[in-house]
Amino acid sequence: MKLSNSRRPRKGRERHKHLTYFKLEKALPTPGCPICNLVQASIETFFDAFLYEKVNDVGLRTRFNADAGVCNRHAYQLLGCHDGLAIAVMYRPLLELAVDAVGRGADAPGNRGACFICDTEREAEERYLSALAEFLDDKELESSFVSSSGLCLPHYELVRRRAPEMPQWFVEFHTGKYARLLEGVKRYLDAANWSLGEKRPKLTPEEERVWTEVIALYSGYAGMPPRSNR
């Protein structure tokens, strides 16, 4: 991995900050990985628009029927929206096909992993990852980013794949962040180790909750696809 302290724009093209960049910058003060937060917000917005405006969209309905629904993960997220009418409208044609297939002794249609909601999720994630990777050498972004919670480990690795050069500040910031969490976990474990006797550390309320940070940092947001899939 090549590190760089350079803040000059990459040669060969002029860069312009766009809406995706400003959304990224605006998300930095919010606790948690900004990419995770932005992707989840994008999916929530998509669900709202889909359920209340686009259930009868011909293009989406055609894709939904062709894929035999959506993936298991997003089907249950759809269920969590508690919109029975939308679910009934969308799944009725699939159930009709299933009834006919079962009656004929044929294979009933079922989703095999193709999912337009997954596509929307990947597109949103790629936009924000690419914007961050493009502007890693930007002073304004650095100034805002170092006051943020930083990236979860999966999104750090995905940015690293996209950035031809990793600025020293970005690497050091995340190295420190991950190292502090590790030390917090060690201290938490020491506090639970009765064999240490009086040497057991006394934890602050914040230190007692360190374990809640581990999954989000190591695995990203709930339901996040494996890195190997992107």
C-alpha positions in Angstrom: 0.0 0.0 0.0 1.4 3.4 -1.0 1.0 6.2 1.4 1.0 9.8 0.4 1.1 13.2 2.2 0.3 15.0 -1.1 -2.7 17.2 -1.1 -2.5 18.1 -4.8 -5.4 17.1 -7.1 -4.6 14.1 -9.2 -3.1 14.9 -12.5 -5.0 14.6 -15.7 -8.4 16.0 -14.7 -10.1 18.8 -12.7 -12.2 17.7 -9.9 -15.5 19.2 -8.9 -17.3 18.6 -5.6 -20.7 17.3 -6.2 -23.9 16.4 -4.3 -22.5 13.0 -3.2 -19.4 14.7 -1.7 -21.5 17.2 0.2 -23.8 14.4 1.5 -20.7 12.6 2.7 -19.3 15.7 4.4 -22.7 16.4 6.1 -22.8 12.8 7.4 -19.4 13.0 9.2 -20.6 14.5 12.5 -23.2 11.7 13.0 -21.9 8.9 15.3 -21.0 5.7 13.5 -19.4 4.9 10.1 -20.5 7.6 7.7 -20.7 5.2 4.7 -22.8 2.7 6.7 -25.1 5.6 7.8 -25.4 6.9 4.2 -26.1 3.6 2.6 -28.8 2.7 5.2 -30.4 6.2 4.7 -30.4 5.6 1.0 -32.2 2.3 1.4 -34.8 3.7 3.8 -35.5 6.5 1.3 -35.8 3.9 -1.5 -38.3 1.8 0.5 -40.4 4.9 1.3 -40.5 5.9 -2.4 -41.1 2.3 -3.5 -43.9 1.5 -1.1 -45.8 4.8 -1.4 -45.1 5.8 -5.0 -43.7 3.1 -7.1 -45.5 -0.2 -6.3 -47.3 0.1 -9.6 -44.2 1.3 -11.5 -44.2 -1.0 -14.6 -40.4 -1.2 -14.8 -39.9 -2.2 -11.2 -42.9 -4.6 -11.3 -41.4 -6.3 -14.4 -38.0 -6.6 -12.7 -39.7 -7.9 -9.5 -41.6 -10.6 -11.3 -38.6 -11.6 -13.4 -36.5 -12.0 -10.3 -39.3 -13.8 -8.5 -39.3 -11.2 -5.7 -36.3 -9.9 -3.8 -33.5 -11.5 -1.8 -34.3 -13.0 1.6 -32.6 -10.1 3.5 -34.6 -7.4 1.7 -37.8 -9.4 1.8 -37.7 -9.3 5.6 -36.8 -5.6 5.5 -39.8 -5.1 3.3 -41.9 -7.0 5.9 -40.7 -4.7 8.6 -42.2 -1.7 6.8 -45.7 -3.1 7.7 -47.2 -2.3 4.4 -49.5 -5.2 3.8 -51.2 -3.8 0.8 -48.0 -3.2 -1.1 -46.7 -6.7 -0.3 -50.0 -8.3 -1.4 -50.0 -6.3 -4.6 -46.4 -7.3 -5.4 -46.5 -10.9 -4.5 -49.9 -11.9 -5.9 -48.6 -12.6 -9.4 -45.8 -14.7 -8.0 -48.2 -16.7 -5.8 -50.4 -17.3 -8.9 -47.4 -18.8 -10.7 -46.4 -20.8 -7.7 -49.9 -22.3 -7.3 -50.0 -23.2 -11.0 -46.5 -24.7 -10.9 -47.1 -26.8 -7.8 -50.4 -28.0 -9.3 -48.5 -29.2 -12.4 -45.7 -30.8 -10.4 -43.3 -28.2 -11.8 -40.7 -26.1 -10.0 -42.3 -23.2 -8.2 -40.6 -19.8 -9.0 -38.3 -18.6 -6.3 -35.8 -15.8 -5.9 -32.2 -16.9 -6.6 -30.5 -13.9 -5.2 -31.1 -11.3 -7.9 -32.6 -8.3 -6.2 -33.2 -4.7 -7.4 -33.0 -3.5 -3.8 -29.5 -5.0 -3.6 -28.6 -3.2 -6.8 -29.8 0.1 -5.3 -27.8 -0.6 -2.1 -24.6 -1.4 -4.1 -25.0 1.7 -6.2 -25.4 4.0 -3.2 -22.4 2.4 -1.4 -20.3 2.8 -4.6 -21.2 6.4 -4.9 -20.0 7.3 -1.4 -17.0 5.1 -1.4 -15.8 6.6 -4.7 -16.4 10.1 -3.5 -14.4 9.5 -0.4 -11.6 7.8 -2.3 -11.5 10.7 -4.8 -11.2 13.4 -2.2 -8.9 11.8 0.4 -6.3 14.4 -0.4 -8.7 17.3 0.2 -7.9 19.5 3.3 -11.5 20.4 4.0 -12.5 16.7 4.0 -9.6 15.8 6.2 -10.6 18.5 8.7 -14.1 17.2 8.9 -13.2 13.6 8.8 -10.7 13.6 11.8 -13.6 14.7 14.0 -15.8 11.8 12.9 -16.2 8.3 14.1 -14.3 7.1 11.1 -15.0 4.0 8.9 -15.9 0.5 9.9 -13.3 -2.0 9.0 -15.2 -3.3 5.9 -15.6 0.2 4.4 -12.0 1.1 5.2 -10.9 -1.9 3.2 -13.3 -1.0 0.3 -11.9 2.6 0.2 -8.4 1.2 0.2 -9.1 -0.8 -2.9 -10.4 2.3 -4.7 -7.7 4.8 -3.7 -4.4 4.7 -5.7 -2.7 6.5 -2.8 -3.7 6.4 0.9 -2.8 9.6 2.7 -0.8 9.2 5.9 -3.5 11.0 8.0 -6.2 8.6 6.9 -4.2 5.5 7.7 -3.0 6.9 11.1 -6.5 8.0 12.0 -8.0 4.6 11.5 -5.0 2.8 13.0 -5.5 4.8 16.1 -9.2 4.3 16.1 -9.0 0.5 15.8 -6.1 0.3 18.3 -8.1 2.3 20.9 -11.0 -0.1 20.5 -8.7 -3.1 21.0 -7.3 -1.5 24.2 -10.9 -0.9 25.4 -11.7 -4.5 24.8 -8.6 -5.7 26.7 -9.5 -3.4 29.6 -13.1 -4.7 29.6 -11.8 -8.3 29.7 -9.4 -7.5 32.5 -12.4 -6.0 34.5 -14.2 -9.3 34.1 -11.1 -11.3 35.2 -11.6 -12.0 38.9 -8.2 -13.7 39.2 -6.6 -10.2 38.9 -8.1 -9.3 42.3 -7.5 -5.7 43.3 -5.7 -5.1 39.9 -9.0 -5.4 38.1 -9.7 -2.0 36.5 -12.8 -0.1 37.3 -14.7 0.8 34.2 -16.5 4.0 33.4 -20.1 3.6 32.0 -18.7 4.3 28.5 -16.0 1.6 29.0 -18.6 -0.9 30.1 -20.3 -0.5 26.7 -17.2 -1.0 24.6 -18.4 -4.4 23.4 -21.3 -2.7 21.7 -18.8 -1.0 19.3 -17.1 -4.2 18.3 -19.6 -5.7 15.9 -20.4 -2.4 14.1 -16.7 -1.7 13.6 -15.7 -5.2 12.5 -18.8 -6.1 10.4 -20.4 -2.8 9.3 -24.1 -2.3 9.3 -26.7 -5.0 9.9 -27.1 -7.1 6.8 -24.1 -5.7 5.0 -23.0 -8.0 2.2 -19.5 -9.6 2.4 -16.6 -7.6 1.0 -16.0 -10.4 -1.4 -19.3 -9.7 -3.1 -18.4 -6.1 -4.0 
